[in-house]
Amino acid sequence: MTTPPPDPYRPPDPFTPVDYPTDPGLPPPVYPGPYPPPGYPQAGPYPYPGPYPGYDPYRQKPTGTNGKAIAALIISLGGLVFCGLPSVAGLILGVVAMRETRRTGQDGWGLALAGAIIGGLATAGLVFYMLLWIGFIASGFSLV
């Protein structure tokens, strides 16, 4: 039985099995093993290096809430009471605490965010008040 010649105007069947050529003269492929080669630097007690240097998926995060985050919230709220001056320190401390909680995984990121927001709003109010006060003095406005 003979097969008919392929039709040049008909697309090939995508489900036709492909017969890859084999060359018995080539050696079989060599795949790397699960462990690094001898002399490769190890990243700790693991049999292979981690995804990046210093990464330890089993380290425990620090316990408790970040003290800088608590201080940022308290100082920012104190800035609302004491005419906005301490809120500048609360804003800076809030940003520092947010970065530290992200880096260490410690609790208190929300407190730091709230301290930074309240400190930023109070600082913006203080700056607006000072500019308004300077504008009144420069214009010669008098309350008497």
Stockholm file with secondary structure:
# STOCKHOLM 1.0

chainA/1-144         MTTPPPDPYRPPDPFTPVDYPTDPGLPPPVYPGPYPPPGYPQAGPYPYPGPYPGYDPYRQKPTGTNGKAIAALIISLGGLVFCGLPSVAGLILGVVAMRETRRTGQDGWGLALAGAIIGGLATAGLVFYMLLWIGFIASGFSLV
#=GR chainA/1-144 SS CCCCCCCTTSCCCTTSCCCCCCCTTSCCCCCCCSSCCTTCCCCSSSSSCCSSTTCCTTCCCCCSBCHHHHHHHHHHHHHHHTTTSTHHHHHHHHHHHHHHHHHHCCBCHHHHHHHHHHHHHHHHHHHHHHHHHHHHHHHTCCCC
#=GC SS_cons         CCCCCCCTTSCCCTTSCCCCCCCTTSCCCCCCCSSCCTTCCCCSSSSSCCSSTTCCTTCCCCCSBCHHHHHHHHHHHHHHHTTTSTHHHHHHHHHHHHHHHHHHCCBCHHHHHHHHHHHHHHHHHHHHHHHHHHHHHHHTCCCC
//
